[in-house]
């Protein structure tokens, strides 16, 4: 009797499972076509930046017979969910990666989602690079302030030049911030072609000569500062390089850029820094690499297709 009941229960379970599978097969969701988009969010943002984003791009399947089905877009930002296809996202005052999600849903269709993120930066992003006193140079063109030091009978910027010019449409015409994001202008300074670098310094200041730069130090570690960016160490530890910043130069590895048809592509963040120097009127760079104690001379630079950073002297 017990065996009969067990067999009966097993048979009923098998029928139930088969029915479930059949039901699943008849209610399988479709996939929407197209790509979910929301517009542009910069790779780097400052606290308080805002983006008005509109979700779109999805369509019902081409074989859909019920064209009354509505595609609903919604945003999930922090702990807030709003069923709207347009939303203004305000970047919080929290450094690091900030992310939110966008969804597209329709009855009988799989939900599509898109994760959107930006890196939040501010003047607080750079730590362990404190300079003594107060900035002692003001650029009259934009009122930005710079710290300086004295070496070799010259005054030197101890910060990367961060002067930019734009056209009436807001496009950069002289200098470019890292990743072409306005948010990084004052955090990392600018990147300049040789052509732009020659006129980028404030009145009374200029590019250093090759000899002047070389007189600062022979050991790269004497120019490198053990700074952190959003809590992560910029110069990764390497046994053969002792980072001391003995010269007070505050070199940080923000990389370099190549320029093609006025489009800047950035490389080497965390590994390299490149600075323009004037070698008897010819363009040269001095480069520092995270794993090398030597300061490299790079003379095969294009005056228009390569962008490095600038330290002004007078």
TATA-V354832 format. One record per pair of residues at least 6 apart in sequence whose C-alpha atoms are under 6 Angstrom apart, sorted by the first residue. I is the first residue (numbers start at 0). GAP is how many residues later the second one is. If there is no record, write none. Layout:
I|GAP, I|GAP
This chain:
28|79, 28|80, 28|81, 29|79, 30|78, 30|79, 31|27, 31|28, 31|29, 32|25, 32|26, 32|28, 33|23, 33|24, 34|22, 34|23, 35|20, 35|21, 35|22, 36|18, 36|19, 36|20, 37|15, 37|16, 37|17, 38|14, 42|75, 43|74, 43|75, 43|76, 43|139, 44|75, 44|138, 45|74, 45|75, 45|76, 45|137, 46|44, 46|45, 46|46, 47|42, 47|43, 48|41, 48|42, 49|39, 49|40, 50|37, 50|38, 51|35, 51|36, 52|33, 52|34, 53|31, 53|32, 54|30, 69|36, 70|34, 70|35, 71|32, 71|33, 72|11, 72|12, 72|30, 72|31, 73|8, 73|9, 73|10, 73|11, 73|28, 73|29, 74|6, 74|7, 74|26, 74|27, 75|25, 76|23, 94|25, 94|26, 95|23, 95|24, 95|134, 96|21, 96|22, 97|19, 97|20, 98|17, 98|18, 99|16, 100|13, 100|14, 100|15, 101|11, 101|12, 102|9, 102|10, 103|7, 103|8, 104|6, 122|64, 124|104, 124|105, 125|102, 125|103, 126|100, 126|101, 127|99, 128|98, 134|10, 134|11, 134|12, 135|11, 136|8, 136|9, 137|6, 137|7, 138|63, 146|11, 147|8, 147|9, 147|10, 148|6, 148|7, 153|160, 154|158, 154|159, 155|156, 155|157, 156|154, 156|155, 157|91, 157|92, 159|29, 159|150, 159|151, 160|28, 160|149, 161|27, 161|28, 163|10, 163|11, 164|7, 164|8, 164|9, 165|6, 165|7, 174|15, 174|16, 174|17, 175|14, 175|15, 176|7, 176|8, 176|13, 177|6, 190|116, 190|117, 190|118, 191|115, 191|116, 192|111, 192|113, 192|114, 193|109, 194|108, 204|107, 204|108, 204|109, 205|106, 205|107, 206|105, 207|69, 207|105, 208|68, 208|69, 208|70, 209|67, 209|68, 209|69, 218|74, 218|75, 219|73, 219|74, 219|75, 220|21, 220|22, 220|23, 221|22, 221|23, 221|24, 221|25, 222|22, 222|24, 222|26, 222|28, 223|19, 223|21, 223|26, 223|27, 224|20, 224|25, 224|26, 226|7, 227|6, 233|36, 234|55, 237|53, 240|52, 252|16, 252|17, 252|18, 252|19, 252|20, 253|15, 253|19, 254|12, 254|13, 254|14, 254|17, 254|18, 255|10, 255|11, 255|51, 255|52, 256|7, 256|8, 256|9, 256|49, 256|50, 257|6, 257|7, 257|47, 257|48, 258|46, 258|47, 270|18, 270|19, 271|16, 271|17, 272|14, 272|15, 273|12, 273|13, 273|34, 274|10, 274|11, 274|33, 274|34, 274|35, 275|8, 275|9, 275|34, 276|7, 276|8, 283|14, 283|15, 284|13, 285|10, 285|11, 286|8, 286|9, 287|7
